[in-house]
């Protein structure tokens, strides 16, 4: 499944791109990235959730931190998540 990611420093986006999620659970996401993400960095993920809402553009917005790096793959531990409509560009990190 394709996802969008943003690496954050505070509320500032310092890196962004698209990736492919290989494993998603309630506690984390393991995905392949376009460029390497360093362990410990804050990551915001936008994940399409079309299987739950076939006729709407529902997406999961999750924020966490990179806990494991394997080449261009990254495991993110999810700290906070919420659902929204794509195109609204939700940002959980901006709420903190």
C-alpha positions in Angstrom: 0.0 0.0 0.0 1.4 3.4 -0.9 1.7 6.0 1.8 2.9 9.6 2.2 5.4 10.5 4.9 6.8 13.6 6.4 9.8 13.9 8.7 9.3 16.7 11.3 11.4 18.9 13.5 8.8 20.5 15.7 6.1 21.5 13.3 8.5 22.1 10.4 8.7 19.5 7.6 12.4 18.7 6.9 11.8 15.7 4.6 8.9 14.2 2.7 8.1 11.6 0.2 6.1 8.5 -0.7 6.7 5.0 0.3 5.2 1.5 0.4 3.8 0.1 3.7 4.8 -3.5 4.2 3.3 -4.0 7.7 0.7 -1.9 9.6 -0.5 -2.6 13.2 -2.1 -0.5 15.9 1.3 0.2 17.3 3.4 0.8 14.3 4.1 0.9 10.6 7.1 -0.7 8.7 7.5 1.0 5.3 10.0 1.5 2.4 11.0 5.1 1.9 12.3 7.1 -1.1 15.2 8.3 1.1 16.7 7.2 4.4 15.1 8.4 7.7 17.3 8.5 10.8 16.3 6.6 13.9 14.6 8.8 16.5 13.1 11.3 14.1 9.5 12.3 14.3 7.5 11.0 11.4 4.0 11.8 10.2 2.3 9.2 8.0 -0.7 9.6 5.7 -2.2 6.2 4.9 -5.2 5.8 2.5 -7.9 3.8 4.2 -10.1 3.0 1.2 -11.0 -0.5 2.4 -13.1 1.1 5.1 -14.8 3.7 3.0 -14.9 2.7 -0.7 -16.7 5.9 -1.8 -14.7 8.4 0.2 -11.1 9.4 0.5 -10.6 8.4 4.1 -7.1 8.3 5.4 -5.3 7.5 8.6 -2.9 10.2 9.9 -0.4 8.9 12.3 2.5 10.5 14.2 5.3 8.6 15.8 9.1 8.2 15.8 11.5 6.0 13.8 12.6 3.1 15.9 14.3 0.8 13.4 16.1 1.5 10.1 17.0 -1.2 7.5 18.4 0.4 4.4 15.6 2.5 2.9 13.0 0.8 5.2 11.8 2.4 8.4 9.7 1.2 11.4 7.7 3.9 13.1 6.2 3.5 16.5 2.8 5.2 16.5 2.2 7.6 19.3 -1.0 9.3 18.0 -3.4 8.7 15.1 -6.7 10.0 13.7 -8.8 9.6 10.6 -9.6 12.4 8.1 -10.4 13.0 4.5 -7.6 13.2 2.1 -6.9 16.6 0.7 -7.5 18.2 4.1 -3.8 17.6 5.0 -4.3 16.8 8.7 -1.4 17.3 10.9 -1.4 15.7 14.3 2.1 17.1 15.0 0.8 20.7 14.6 -1.8 20.1 17.4 1.0 19.4 20.0 
